[in-house]
Amino acid sequence: MSHGTVIGPALAECLKDTNTPVRLAAERCAVHAFQLTKGSENVQAVQKYITG
């Protein structure tokens, strides 16, 4: 089981939160958890995962 399947759904909900500090913290967590700085393919995979 990868960490994405464990924290992904909870993180996706936090990214949709209307509270700005919560959303910013979730964005920072997503960058690190999904290694979004490693390349565009990771970004696309996470976008697909979050949107369903």
Contacts in CASP RR format, 6 or more apart in sequence:
PFRMAT RR
TARGET T0000
AUTHOR 0000-0000-0000
METHOD contacts of the structure
MODEL  1
MSHGTVIGPALAECLKDTNTPVRLAAERCAVHAFQLTKGSENVQAVQKYI
TG
3 33 0 8 1.000
4 33 0 8 1.000
4 34 0 8 1.000
4 49 0 8 1.000
7 33 0 8 1.000
8 33 0 8 1.000
8 49 0 8 1.000
11 26 0 8 1.000
11 29 0 8 1.000
11 30 0 8 1.000
11 33 0 8 1.000
12 49 0 8 1.000
12 50 0 8 1.000
14 22 0 8 1.000
14 23 0 8 1.000
14 25 0 8 1.000
14 26 0 8 1.000
14 29 0 8 1.000
15 23 0 8 1.000
15 26 0 8 1.000
15 27 0 8 1.000
15 30 0 8 1.000
15 50 0 8 1.000
16 23 0 8 1.000
17 23 0 8 1.000
17 26 0 8 1.000
30 36 0 8 1.000
30 46 0 8 1.000
31 37 0 8 1.000
34 42 0 8 1.000
34 45 0 8 1.000
34 46 0 8 1.000
35 42 0 8 1.000
36 42 0 8 1.000
36 43 0 8 1.000
36 46 0 8 1.000
END
